[in-house]
Amino acid sequence: MSITKITQPQVIRISAATAIVFSVIGKLSALLQSIPTAVLGGIMLLLFGTIASVGIQNLVQNKVNLNHTRNTIIISVTLTIGIGGAVFSYKDFAMSGIGLAAIVGVLLNLVLPHPKEEETEK
């Protein structure tokens, strides 16, 4: 949405359904696998860079106070796990990348105490 500026829910639903169809039908999946690795690498750089910039834009628009240690810890740990390639595995289950970073960010947000001045404002 950030790159194309398309925000219509119908278009997003159609693209999601198309992605599901591509992943399920073998011939279409093989067509996608024929795309050169360098092209996919460029697409992924743009995709993940856009995701990161939208996240930073959200922080700025919502005026997140980075002077609070809590906020700095949440942002830095989440970015480090997402970019650094951390992997969580337990028996046959493994999670890494953006999924792991998102879960760690949510958990840190729930566990770390809020600064006292925020508690008095609520």
All heavy atoms as an XYZ file, in Angstrom:
899
protein
N       0.819     -1.185      0.000
C       0.000      0.000      0.000
C       0.862      1.247      0.000
O       0.494      2.225     -0.598
C      -0.924     -0.008      1.213
C      -1.982     -1.092      1.121
S      -3.238     -1.196      2.405
C      -2.578     -0.399      3.805
N       1.984      1.170      0.652
C       2.848      2.329      0.748
C       3.483      2.669     -0.598
O       3.647      3.825     -0.927
C       3.930      2.072      1.787
O       4.814      3.153      1.837
N       3.808      1.655     -1.374
C       4.465      1.890     -2.663
C       3.443      2.224     -3.738
O       3.616      3.161     -4.505
C       5.299      0.660     -3.071
C       6.437      0.461     -2.081
C       5.846      0.817     -4.482
C       7.238     -0.797     -2.316
N       2.354      1.445     -3.810
C       1.376      1.616     -4.886
C       0.301      2.646     -4.578
O      -0.410      3.077     -5.480
C       0.675      0.279     -5.176
O      -0.032     -0.135     -4.008
C       1.672     -0.775     -5.604
N       0.130      2.999     -3.322
C      -0.897      3.935     -2.854
C      -2.314      3.388     -3.063
O      -3.272      4.132     -3.074
C      -0.767      5.305     -3.541
C       0.592      5.942     -3.443
C       0.926      6.338     -2.039
C       2.230      7.100     -2.010
N       3.149      6.660     -1.033
N      -2.437      2.070     -3.241
C      -3.751      1.443     -3.373
C      -4.212      1.026     -1.982
O      -3.551      0.240     -1.320
C      -3.695      0.229     -4.312
C      -3.317      0.676     -5.717
C      -5.020     -0.506     -4.320
C      -3.101     -0.463     -6.679
N      -5.354      1.556     -1.567
C      -5.839      1.247     -0.220
C      -7.240      0.652     -0.225
O      -7.824      0.473      0.830
C      -5.852      2.523      0.645
O      -6.675      3.502      0.003
C      -4.454      3.071      0.840
N      -7.775      0.328     -1.406
C      -9.109     -0.248     -1.475
C      -9.085     -1.677     -0.939
O      -8.297     -2.504     -1.398
C      -9.620     -0.254     -2.907
C      -9.820      1.132     -3.481
C     -10.205      1.075     -4.943
O      -9.812      0.180     -5.666
N     -10.992      2.063     -5.369
N      -9.957     -1.990      0.015
C      -9.985     -3.337      0.586
C     -10.230     -4.431     -0.457
O      -9.696     -5.523     -0.359
C     -11.125     -3.274      1.598
C     -11.258     -1.837      1.933
C     -10.865     -1.087      0.703
N     -11.032     -4.134     -1.477
C     -11.330     -5.124     -2.500
C     -10.062     -5.531     -3.258
O      -9.849     -6.711     -3.530
C     -12.375     -4.578     -3.469
C     -12.800     -5.582     -4.532
C     -13.851     -5.018     -5.468
O     -14.118     -3.823     -5.454
N     -14.451     -5.872     -6.274
N      -9.216     -4.585     -3.578
C      -7.972     -4.878     -4.294
C      -7.044     -5.712     -3.415
O      -6.409     -6.661     -3.885
C      -7.280     -3.567     -4.738
C      -5.916     -3.838     -5.351
C      -8.163     -2.807     -5.714
N      -6.984     -5.395     -2.134
C      -6.130     -6.145     -1.211
C      -6.651     -7.575     -1.050
O      -5.867     -8.528     -1.014
C      -6.033     -5.407      0.133
C      -5.321     -4.064     -0.092
C      -5.296     -6.246      1.167
C      -5.337     -3.138      1.079
N      -7.972     -7.747     -0.989
C      -8.548     -9.102     -0.906
C      -8.229     -9.918     -2.150
O      -7.899    -11.100     -2.069
C     -10.066     -9.021     -0.713
C     -10.475     -8.656      0.675
C     -11.994     -8.783      0.848
N     -12.414     -7.928      1.917
C     -13.082     -6.786      1.787
N     -13.452     -6.367      0.606
N     -13.391     -6.064      2.844
N      -8.345     -9.299     -3.324
C      -8.051     -9.996     -4.577
C      -6.591    -10.407     -4.629
O      -6.261    -11.531     -5.033
C      -8.432     -9.121     -5.794
C      -9.952     -8.972     -5.868
C      -7.873     -9.698     -7.091
C     -10.423     -7.947     -6.872
N      -5.691     -9.523     -4.207
C      -4.268     -9.870     -4.225
C      -3.951    -10.978     -3.220
O      -3.123    -11.854     -3.493
C      -3.399     -8.638     -3.971
O      -3.642     -8.124     -2.685
N      -4.619    -10.979     -2.068
C      -4.419    -12.051     -1.088
C      -4.926    -13.377     -1.640
O      -4.256    -14.414     -1.512
C      -5.132    -11.708      0.219
N      -6.093    -13.376     -2.267
C      -6.630    -14.601     -2.861
C      -5.721    -15.103     -3.984
O      -5.481    -16.311     -4.108
C      -8.042    -14.355     -3.389
N      -5.193    -14.193     -4.779
C      -4.267    -14.578     -5.851
C      -3.010    -15.213     -5.280
O      -2.520    -16.224     -5.809
C      -3.904    -13.339     -6.698
O      -5.097    -12.738     -7.188
C      -3.009    -13.714     -7.867
N      -2.488    -14.665     -4.204
C      -1.287    -15.237     -3.576
C      -1.563    -16.635     -3.047
O      -0.721    -17.537     -3.183
C      -0.808    -14.325     -2.452
N      -2.743    -16.842     -2.478
C      -3.105    -18.175     -1.980
C      -3.214    -19.158     -3.134
O      -2.707    -20.280     -3.059
C      -4.414    -18.107     -1.164
C      -4.175    -17.342      0.133
C      -4.943    -19.507     -0.875
C      -5.432    -17.009      0.902
N      -3.853    -18.740     -4.229
C      -3.983    -19.615     -5.400
C      -2.607    -19.953     -5.961
O      -2.334    -21.104     -6.316
C      -4.883    -18.948     -6.473
C      -4.808    -19.686     -7.794
C      -6.314    -18.879     -5.985
N      -1.725    -18.965     -6.039
C      -0.370    -19.206     -6.551
C       0.364    -20.234     -5.691
O       1.140    -21.033     -6.193
C       0.426    -17.903     -6.594
C       0.223    -17.112     -7.853
C      -0.954    -17.199     -8.588
C       1.206    -16.258     -8.307
C      -1.154    -16.473     -9.742
C       1.026    -15.518     -9.472
C      -0.155    -15.626    -10.193
N       0.158    -20.189     -4.383
C       0.882    -21.101     -3.494
C       0.327    -22.512     -3.530
O       1.041    -23.470     -3.266
C       0.870    -20.573     -2.066
O      -0.441    -20.635     -1.542
N      -0.961    -22.660     -3.859
C      -1.602    -23.980     -3.839
C      -1.434    -24.723     -5.166
O      -1.214    -25.927     -5.185
C      -3.098    -23.832     -3.477
C      -3.829    -25.147     -3.612
C      -3.244    -23.289     -2.072
N      -1.527    -24.013     -6.272
C      -1.449    -24.652     -7.588
C       0.016    -24.781     -7.988
O       0.747    -23.787     -8.095
C      -2.251    -23.852     -8.624
C      -3.722    -23.828     -8.204
C      -2.090    -24.452    -10.010
C      -4.608    -22.984     -9.076
N       0.447    -26.019     -8.217
C       1.848    -26.325     -8.485
C       2.420    -25.632     -9.700
O       3.563    -25.176     -9.692
N       1.663    -25.566    -10.794
C       2.168    -24.948    -12.034
C       2.428    -23.452    -11.839
O       3.428    -22.919    -12.312
C       1.160    -25.148    -13.174
C       0.908    -26.582    -13.528
C       2.005    -27.126    -14.377
C       1.627    -28.548    -14.793
N       2.707    -29.239    -15.410
N       1.526    -22.793    -11.136
C       1.736    -21.366    -10.873
C       2.897    -21.145     -9.916
O       3.663    -20.184    -10.047
C       0.454    -20.746    -10.315
C      -0.732    -20.685    -11.270
C      -1.961    -20.153    -10.556
C      -0.410    -19.829    -12.471
N       3.023    -22.037     -8.942
C       4.142    -21.951     -8.014
C       5.463    -22.134     -8.754
O       6.445    -21.441     -8.481
C       3.984    -22.998     -6.916
O       5.029    -22.905     -5.993
N       5.503    -23.062     -9.696
C       6.716    -23.282    -10.500
C       7.038    -22.054    -11.347
O       8.209    -21.715    -11.536
C       6.530    -24.510    -11.390
N       5.990    -21.383    -11.837
C       6.210    -20.157    -12.604
C       6.882    -19.090    -11.737
O       7.826    -18.429    -12.176
C       4.866    -19.631    -13.128
C       4.912    -18.302    -13.875
C       5.620    -18.471    -15.215
C       3.505    -17.762    -14.071
N       6.423    -18.952    -10.506
C       7.034    -17.973     -9.599
C       8.466    -18.358     -9.243
O       9.324    -17.496     -9.062
C       6.198    -17.824     -8.327
C       4.841    -17.147     -8.497
C       4.080    -17.140     -7.188
C       5.003    -15.743     -9.031
N       8.730    -19.658     -9.132
C      10.073    -20.115     -8.793
C      11.049    -19.905     -9.940
O      12.269    -19.957     -9.739
C      10.054    -21.583     -8.379
C       9.401    -21.787     -7.038
C       9.298    -23.257     -6.649
O       9.567    -24.138     -7.444
N       8.895    -23.506     -5.418
N      10.548    -19.651    -11.146
C      11.428    -19.411    -12.288
C      11.983    -17.983    -12.317
O      12.856    -17.672    -13.122
C      10.688    -19.701    -13.601
O       9.677    -18.730    -13.820
N      11.470    -17.129    -11.453
C      11.977    -15.750    -11.379
C      13.401    -15.801    -10.835
O      13.669    -16.453     -9.822
C      11.075    -14.882    -10.475
C       9.658    -14.805    -11.053
C      11.662    -13.488    -10.307
C       8.661    -14.110    -10.151
N      14.354    -15.111    -11.488
C      15.753    -15.156    -11.036
C      15.927    -14.691     -9.586
O      15.204    -13.803     -9.100
C      16.464    -14.199    -11.994
C      15.575    -14.098    -13.184
C      14.181    -14.312    -12.680
N      16.887    -15.287     -8.905
C      17.147    -14.981     -7.500
C      17.487    -13.510     -7.282
O      17.068    -12.909     -6.298
C      18.300    -15.865     -6.987
O      17.984    -17.223     -7.270
C      18.493    -15.703     -5.504
N      18.224    -12.925     -8.204
C      18.601    -11.513     -8.061
C      17.371    -10.606     -8.094
O      17.289     -9.624     -7.351
C      19.568    -11.115     -9.164
N      16.410    -10.946     -8.940
C      15.183    -10.146     -9.023
C      14.391    -10.276     -7.722
O      13.912     -9.280     -7.169
C      14.333    -10.582    -10.235
C      12.983     -9.875    -10.240
C      15.075    -10.314    -11.530
N      14.247    -11.507     -7.218
C      13.553    -11.709     -5.948
C      14.269    -11.003     -4.803
O      13.633    -10.461     -3.903
C      13.416    -13.202     -5.647
C      12.379    -13.948     -6.482
C      12.389    -15.427     -6.138
C      11.010    -13.363     -6.289
N      15.599    -11.015     -4.825
C      16.365    -10.311     -3.801
C      16.082     -8.826     -3.810
O      15.907     -8.196     -2.756
N      16.009     -8.241     -5.000
C      15.689     -6.819     -5.118
C      14.290     -6.512     -4.628
O      14.051     -5.512     -3.944
N      13.346     -7.388     -4.966
C      11.968     -7.206     -4.504
C      11.906     -7.288     -2.986
O      11.229     -6.489     -2.330
C      11.042     -8.263     -5.153
C      10.902     -7.984     -6.648
C       9.679     -8.273     -4.481
C      10.223     -9.092     -7.418
N      12.629     -8.251     -2.408
C      12.606     -8.407     -0.955
C      13.265     -7.228     -0.254
O      12.806     -6.800      0.809
C      13.251     -9.732     -0.557
C      12.394    -10.916     -0.990
S      13.018    -12.479     -0.481
C      12.727    -12.423      1.260
N      14.338     -6.690     -0.825
C      14.957     -5.487     -0.243
C      13.956     -4.346     -0.191
O      13.812     -3.665      0.827
C      16.171     -5.065     -1.074
C      17.483     -5.745     -0.770
C      18.541     -5.334     -1.785
C      17.946     -5.419      0.628
N      13.254     -4.151     -1.294
C      12.256     -3.080     -1.345
C      11.111     -3.351     -0.378
O      10.667     -2.458      0.351
C      11.731     -2.939     -2.773
C      10.785     -1.787     -3.037
C      11.473     -0.459     -2.759
C      10.299     -1.838     -4.465
N      10.635     -4.591     -0.328
C       9.517     -4.948      0.542
C       9.856     -4.729      2.011
O       9.134     -4.029      2.737
C       9.122     -6.411      0.314
C       8.098     -6.983      1.292
C       6.740     -6.345      1.070
C       8.026     -8.484      1.164
N      10.960     -5.305      2.472
C      11.292     -5.198      3.891
C      11.749     -3.793      4.269
O      11.496     -3.332      5.383
C      12.332     -6.246      4.275
C      11.793     -7.656      4.164
C      12.453     -8.606      3.420
C      10.613     -8.009      4.785
C      11.950     -9.892      3.302
C      10.097     -9.288      4.681
C      10.770    -10.238      3.935
N      12.388     -3.096      3.344
C      12.739     -1.700      3.602
C      11.508     -0.833      3.753
O      11.439      0.053      4.613
N      10.488     -1.120      2.923
C       9.231     -0.376      3.016
C       8.522     -0.666      4.329
O       7.982      0.239      4.968
C       8.314     -0.737      1.830
O       9.002     -0.447      0.610
C       7.029      0.055      1.870
N       8.527     -1.935      4.739
C       7.913     -2.290      6.019
C       8.591     -1.554      7.163
O       7.930     -1.004      8.059
C       7.953     -3.816      6.235
C       7.019     -4.514      5.260
C       7.590     -4.179      7.673
C       7.165     -6.015      5.228
N       9.917     -1.509      7.146
C      10.656     -0.810      8.205
C      10.356      0.687      8.187
O      10.151      1.302      9.245
C      12.149     -1.053      8.055
N      10.305      1.279      7.002
C      10.051      2.726      6.937
C       8.629      3.072      7.369
O       8.402      4.109      7.993
C      10.336      3.270      5.537
O       9.428      2.737      4.606
N       7.661      2.205      7.065
C       6.286      2.437      7.534
C       6.229      2.336      9.056
O       5.537      3.115      9.717
C       5.305      1.443      6.866
C       3.957      1.452      7.556
C       5.143      1.774      5.395
N       6.975      1.397      9.627
C       7.035      1.283     11.084
C       7.611      2.530     11.728
O       7.080      3.034     12.728
N       8.685      3.042     11.162
C       9.295      4.268     11.692
C       8.337      5.453     11.521
O       8.211      6.294     12.415
C      10.651      4.539     11.015
C      11.643      3.454     11.425
C      11.184      5.917     11.354
C      12.929      3.449     10.647
N       7.659      5.494     10.377
C       6.679      6.557     10.140
C       5.564      6.506     11.184
O       5.129      7.543     11.700
C       6.096      6.414      8.742
C       5.095      7.488      8.372
C       4.521      7.280      6.977
O       4.724      6.244      6.347
N       3.801      8.259      6.495
N       5.112      5.312     11.540
C       4.091      5.174     12.586
C       4.596      5.677     13.927
O       3.854      6.320     14.684
C       3.641      3.722     12.725
C       2.698      3.308     11.626
O       2.034      4.138     11.026
N       2.650      2.021     11.352
N       5.852      5.368     14.248
C       6.421      5.849     15.507
C       6.448      7.374     15.544
O       6.120      7.990     16.563
C       7.838      5.301     15.695
C       7.967      3.803     15.932
C       9.441      3.401     15.932
C       7.300      3.410     17.224
N       6.827      7.993     14.432
C       6.913      9.455     14.378
C       5.520     10.073     14.443
O       5.288     11.023     15.199
C       7.657      9.896     13.094
C       7.552     11.390     12.883
C       9.122      9.469     13.157
N       4.573      9.536     13.668
C       3.219     10.109     13.647
C       2.518      9.979     14.994
O       1.755     10.860     15.383
C       2.374      9.427     12.568
C       2.718      9.870     11.174
C       1.898      9.145     10.116
O       1.225      8.160     10.396
N       1.965      9.648      8.896
N       2.768      8.885     15.696
C       2.138      8.687     17.009
C       2.940      9.297     18.144
O       2.605      9.117     19.314
C       1.900      7.197     17.255
C       0.859      6.632     16.329
O      -0.184      7.243     16.139
N       1.131      5.506     15.734
N       4.007     10.005     17.801
C       4.838     10.728     18.754
C       5.298      9.835     19.913
O       5.139     10.175     21.090
C       4.111     11.956     19.274
C       3.816     12.942     18.166
C       3.071     14.147     18.644
C       2.852     15.057     17.452
N       1.660     15.814     17.511
N       5.853      8.668     19.554
C       6.385      7.758     20.561
C       7.609      8.399     21.185
O       8.526      8.836     20.479
C       6.736      6.388     19.936
C       7.421      5.488     20.947
C       5.488      5.723     19.389
N       7.632      8.481     22.492
C       8.719      9.126     23.210
C       9.887      8.143     23.369
O       9.824      7.218     24.177
C       8.235      9.607     24.578
C       9.251     10.465     25.271
O      10.399     10.584     24.840
N       8.832     11.082     26.358
N      10.942      8.354     22.606
C      12.102      7.474     22.678
C      13.040      7.850     23.815
O      14.082      7.224     23.986
C      12.846      7.461     21.343
C      12.054      6.832     20.192
C      12.830      6.914     18.895
C      11.686      5.404     20.496
N      12.676      8.857     24.591
C      13.451      9.162     25.789
C      13.131      8.188     26.914
O      13.883      8.079     27.871
C      13.183     10.601     26.255
C      13.785     11.615     25.302
O      14.828     11.381     24.707
N      13.104     12.731     25.131
N      11.995      7.489     26.808
C      11.657      6.454     27.782
C      12.459      5.194     27.463
O      12.442      4.708     26.334
C      10.165      6.126     27.763
C       9.283      7.238     28.218
N       9.475      7.913     29.403
C       8.192      7.795     27.656
C       8.543      8.832     29.541
N       7.751      8.788     28.490
N      13.144      4.680     28.437
C      13.963      3.487     28.258
C      13.116      2.314     27.777
O      13.554      1.519     26.943
C      14.665      3.128     29.581
O      15.379      4.275     30.037
C      15.613      1.970     29.399
N      11.907      2.207     28.275
C      11.015      1.109     27.893
C      10.800      1.078     26.388
O      10.906      0.040     25.737
C       9.684      1.280     28.620
C       8.633      0.289     28.224
C       7.306      0.641     28.925
N       6.327     -0.383     28.683
C       5.543     -0.414     27.614
N       5.639      0.524     26.690
N       4.673     -1.395     27.469
N      10.467      2.228     25.793
C      10.224      2.303     24.356
C      11.476      1.984     23.557
O      11.423      1.292     22.539
C       9.687      3.684     23.980
C       8.336      3.951     24.592
O       7.615      3.032     24.964
N       7.986      5.214     24.711
N      12.611      2.485     24.016
C      13.869      2.220     23.325
C      14.207      0.737     23.358
O      14.651      0.172     22.358
C      15.014      3.043     23.961
O      14.647      4.426     23.946
C      16.302      2.844     23.206
N      13.975      0.092     24.487
C      14.258     -1.345     24.608
C      13.357     -2.135     23.661
O      13.823     -3.025     22.940
C      14.078     -1.815     26.065
C      15.191     -1.261     26.939
C      14.051     -3.338     26.142
C      14.988     -1.498     28.420
N      12.076     -1.828     23.642
C      11.148     -2.557     22.784
C      11.537     -2.415     21.315
O      11.610     -3.403     20.576
C       9.695     -2.089     23.015
C       9.228     -2.473     24.414
C       8.755     -2.672     21.955
C       7.896     -1.874     24.805
N      11.827     -1.205     20.887
C      12.177     -0.972     19.483
C      13.504     -1.633     19.129
O      13.617     -2.315     18.106
C      12.219      0.542     19.187
C      10.807      1.126     19.290
C      12.801      0.813     17.803
C      10.762      2.624     19.285
N      14.513     -1.472     19.978
C      15.831     -2.014     19.641
C      15.848     -3.540     19.642
O      16.429     -4.161     18.746
C      16.897     -1.462     20.586
O      16.614     -1.831     21.916
N      15.192     -4.167     20.614
C      15.172     -5.637     20.652
C      14.375     -6.182     19.475
O      14.793     -7.144     18.813
C      14.593     -6.138     22.000
C      14.343     -7.629     21.964
C      15.540     -5.797     23.134
N      13.260     -5.559     19.164
C      12.449     -6.013     18.037
C      13.210     -5.898     16.716
O      13.223     -6.833     15.912
C      11.138     -5.209     17.967
O      10.449     -5.331     19.208
C      10.251     -5.690     16.849
N      13.856     -4.760     16.487
C      14.632     -4.589     15.255
C      15.805     -5.558     15.187
O      16.088     -6.136     14.134
C      15.144     -3.147     15.141
C      14.116     -2.112     14.721
C      14.727     -0.716     14.776
C      13.598     -2.401     13.328
N      16.489     -5.751     16.295
C      17.642     -6.647     16.305
C      17.232     -8.083     16.007
O      17.888     -8.784     15.239
C      18.368     -6.574     17.665
O      18.740     -5.222     17.907
C      19.589     -7.454     17.674
N      16.140     -8.528     16.599
C      15.669     -9.892     16.338
C      15.197    -10.030     14.896
O      15.492    -11.020     14.226
C      14.556    -10.277     17.338
C      15.180    -10.494     18.718
C      13.805    -11.517     16.880
C      14.184    -10.763     19.804
N      14.483     -9.042     14.393
C      13.977     -9.108     13.026
C      15.063     -9.052     11.977
O      15.036     -9.789     10.987
N      16.050     -8.210     12.181
C      17.119     -8.048     11.193
C      18.241     -9.065     11.411
O      18.842     -9.548     10.458
C      17.689     -6.609     11.255
C      16.614     -5.611     10.844
C      18.903     -6.464     10.366
C      16.994     -4.175     11.090
N      18.493     -9.408     12.666
C      19.646    -10.235     13.001
C      19.514    -11.715     12.706
O      20.472    -12.461     12.832
N      18.342    -12.169     12.326
C      18.191    -13.571     11.981
C      18.067    -14.501     13.172
O      18.451    -15.668     13.101
N      17.523    -14.018     14.284
C      17.324    -14.878     15.448
C      16.288    -15.953     15.123
O      15.361    -15.729     14.355
C      16.863    -14.045     16.643
N      16.469    -17.131     15.707
C      15.544    -18.241     15.481
C      15.138    -18.824     16.828
O      15.984    -19.071     17.680
C      16.203    -19.351     14.627
C      15.274    -20.526     14.447
C      16.645    -18.804     13.286
N      13.838    -19.026     17.002
C      13.321    -19.719     18.181
C      12.826    -21.077     17.710
O      12.003    -21.161     16.804
C      12.170    -18.934     18.816
C      11.471    -19.684     19.908
C      12.046    -19.788     21.153
C      10.251    -20.301     19.679
C      11.411    -20.482     22.170
C       9.606    -21.002     20.678
C      10.192    -21.100     21.930
N      13.345    -22.126     18.320
C      12.883    -23.457     17.934
C      12.613    -24.293     19.173
O      13.322    -24.196     20.177
C      13.911    -24.149     17.040
O      15.143    -24.266     17.693
N      11.577    -25.091     19.075
C      11.188    -25.995     20.142
C      10.645    -27.252     19.487
O       9.613    -27.201     18.797
C      10.139    -25.345     21.049
C       9.674    -26.225     22.177
C      10.497    -26.447     23.285
C       8.443    -26.845     22.140
C      10.091    -27.262     24.312
C       8.016    -27.659     23.170
C       8.852    -27.862     24.259
O       8.440    -28.681     25.286
N      11.362    -28.343     19.652
C      11.026    -29.621     19.009
C      10.902    -29.421     17.508
O      11.856    -29.060     16.859
C       9.782    -30.233     19.641
C       9.982    -30.608     21.094
C       8.775    -31.321     21.646
C       9.028    -31.638     23.124
N       7.919    -32.317     23.741
N       9.709    -29.653     16.935
C       9.537    -29.529     15.486
C       9.104    -28.133     15.045
O       8.926    -27.871     13.865
C       8.489    -30.546     14.993
C       8.985    -31.972     15.109
O      10.214    -32.171     15.089
O       8.143    -32.889     15.230
N       8.927    -27.241     16.004
C       8.446    -25.894     15.707
C       9.619    -24.924     15.662
O      10.507    -24.963     16.508
C       7.455    -25.449     16.791
C       6.984    -24.043     16.643
C       6.037    -23.708     15.699
C       7.505    -23.038     17.451
C       5.597    -22.404     15.566
C       7.074    -21.735     17.326
C       6.117    -21.425     16.381
N       9.627    -24.054     14.661
C      10.661    -23.013     14.572
C      10.018    -21.720     14.073
O       9.114    -21.734     13.247
C      11.772    -23.441     13.640
N      10.504    -20.604     14.607
C      10.018    -19.298     14.185
C      11.197    -18.347     14.099
O      12.092    -18.371     14.949
C       8.983    -18.776     15.185
C       8.392    -17.445     14.774
S       7.149    -16.872     15.916
C       5.781    -17.841     15.346
N      11.188    -17.517     13.063
C      12.284    -16.563     12.891
C      11.775    -15.340     12.131
O      10.627    -15.282     11.725
C      13.437    -17.222     12.119
O      13.013    -17.572     10.819
N      12.655    -14.380     11.953
C      12.361    -13.207     11.137
C      11.302    -12.296     11.719
O      11.221    -12.066     12.924
N      10.454    -11.784     10.820
C       9.453    -10.791     11.191
C       8.438    -11.362     12.181
O       8.005    -10.671     13.100
C       8.739    -10.255      9.937
C       9.731     -9.473      9.077
C       7.568     -9.379     10.292
C       9.154     -8.989      7.777
N       8.055    -12.632     12.003
C       7.087    -13.249     12.907
C       7.590    -13.291     14.332
O       6.884    -12.931     15.277
N       8.833    -13.736     14.500
C       9.426    -13.795     15.835
C       9.588    -12.399     16.413
O       9.300    -12.161     17.589
C      10.774    -14.524     15.786
C      11.527    -14.639     17.099
C      10.714    -15.416     18.122
C      12.887    -15.293     16.873
N      10.032    -11.459     15.599
C      10.226    -10.087     16.074
C       8.904     -9.474     16.532
O       8.853     -8.784     17.552
C      10.850     -9.232     14.973
N       7.815     -9.741     15.800
C       6.509     -9.200     16.176
C       6.043     -9.767     17.508
O       5.560     -9.029     18.376
C       5.489     -9.509     15.078
N       6.204    -11.066     17.693
C       5.777    -11.690     18.949
C       6.611    -11.171     20.119
O       6.077    -10.867     21.190
C       5.840    -13.224     18.835
C       4.730    -13.695     17.899
C       5.715    -13.886     20.200
C       4.754    -15.153     17.580
N       7.914    -11.045     19.928
C       8.775    -10.524     20.993
C       8.393     -9.081     21.314
O       8.337     -8.693     22.490
C      10.262    -10.639     20.599
C      11.151     -9.842     21.540
C      10.696    -12.094     20.578
N       8.097     -8.271     20.302
C       7.680     -6.888     20.536
C       6.404     -6.800     21.349
O       6.299     -5.995     22.278
N       5.428     -7.631     21.018
C       4.163     -7.637     21.763
C       4.395     -8.084     23.205
O       3.870     -7.485     24.154
C       3.119     -8.539     21.058
C       1.919     -8.774     21.942
C       2.705     -7.928     19.737
N       5.189     -9.146     23.376
C       5.475     -9.636     24.733
C       6.207     -8.591     25.572
O       5.880     -8.386     26.740
C       6.271    -10.936     24.675
C       5.504    -12.163     24.174
C       6.444    -13.358     24.040
C       4.342    -12.480     25.078
N       7.193     -7.924     24.975
C       7.913     -6.877     25.711
C       6.966     -5.737     26.091
O       7.063     -5.186     27.188
C       9.077     -6.339     24.879
C      10.304     -7.228     24.774
C      11.313     -6.619     23.799
C      10.945     -7.430     26.137
N       6.072     -5.389     25.193
C       5.113     -4.321     25.471
C       4.203     -4.692     26.644
O       3.824     -3.837     27.443
C       4.285     -4.028     24.225
C       3.471     -2.766     24.371
O       3.924     -1.784     24.941
N       2.260     -2.796     23.857
N       3.862     -5.964     26.749
C       3.002     -6.408     27.850
C       3.757     -6.543     29.172
O       3.201     -6.294     30.238
C       2.362     -7.759     27.495
C       1.349     -7.741     26.352
C       0.950     -9.161     25.980
C       0.141     -6.908     26.715
N       5.043     -6.938     29.100
C       5.801     -7.273     30.307
C       6.497     -6.063     30.928
O       6.479     -5.899     32.154
C       6.840     -8.377     29.989
C       7.783     -8.589     31.145
C       6.128     -9.675     29.642
N       7.099     -5.220     30.104
C       7.866     -4.096     30.653
C       6.936     -3.062     31.286
O       5.900     -2.712     30.723
C       8.704     -3.440     29.554
C       9.835     -4.288     28.982
C      10.539     -3.538     27.861
C      10.837     -4.675     30.056
N       7.325     -2.555     32.455
C       6.453     -1.581     33.140
C       6.453     -0.231     32.424
O       7.451      0.184     31.845
C       7.088     -1.463     34.527
C       8.500     -1.878     34.344
C       8.520     -2.870     33.218
N       5.302      0.430     32.471
C       5.183      1.768     31.891
C       5.828      2.778     32.831
O       5.804      2.605     34.053
C       3.711      2.137     31.694
C       3.041      1.356     30.625
N       3.095      1.706     29.309
C       2.309      0.211     30.680
C       2.419      0.831     28.594
N       1.938     -0.097     29.408
N       6.388      3.876     32.288
C       6.925      4.933     33.162
C       5.814      5.514     34.031
O       4.644      5.520     33.652
C       7.440      5.980     32.184
C       7.650      5.253     30.901
C       6.644      4.144     30.882
N       6.171      5.997     35.208
C       5.183      6.504     36.166
C       4.362      7.654     35.632
O       3.198      7.782     35.926
C       5.892      6.893     37.460
C       6.409      5.698     38.171
C       7.000      6.048     39.500
C       7.453      4.761     40.051
N       8.070      4.478     41.109
N       4.961      8.518     34.827
C       4.213      9.661     34.317
C       3.099      9.230     33.368
O       2.073      9.874     33.273
C       5.130     10.659     33.629
C       5.893     10.056     32.453
C       7.139     10.855     32.112
O       7.807     11.302     33.048
O       7.415     11.004     30.924
N       3.270      8.094     32.648
C       2.212      7.589     31.780
C       1.065      7.045     32.612
O      -0.089      7.178     32.241
C       2.731      6.473     30.867
C       3.507      6.960     29.677
C       3.899      5.820     28.755
O       3.352      4.709     28.887
O       4.763      6.036     27.900
N       1.361      6.420     33.712
C       0.335      5.825     34.559
C      -0.556      6.900     35.176
O      -1.752      6.721     35.345
C       0.966      4.975     35.663
C       1.631      3.726     35.131
C       2.383      2.958     36.208
O       2.351      3.382     37.368
O       3.012      1.959     35.858
N       0.019      8.064     35.524
C      -0.773      9.135     36.119
C      -1.633      9.835     35.088
O      -2.662     10.412     35.412
C       0.138     10.158     36.829
O       1.069     10.680     35.867
C       0.858      9.525     37.988
N      -1.235      9.815     33.790
C      -1.994     10.472     32.739
C      -3.261      9.700     32.424
O      -4.236     10.264     31.964
C      -1.146     10.614     31.470
C      -0.036     11.610     31.596
C       0.852     11.648     30.353
O       0.506     10.990     29.359
O       1.876     12.341     30.384
N      -3.282      8.369     32.628
C      -4.429      7.554     32.262
C      -5.537      7.638     33.218
O      -5.937      8.038     34.058
C      -4.013      6.093     32.130
C      -3.116      5.890     30.962
C      -2.750      4.434     30.816
C      -1.832      4.241     29.642
N      -1.419      2.900     29.462
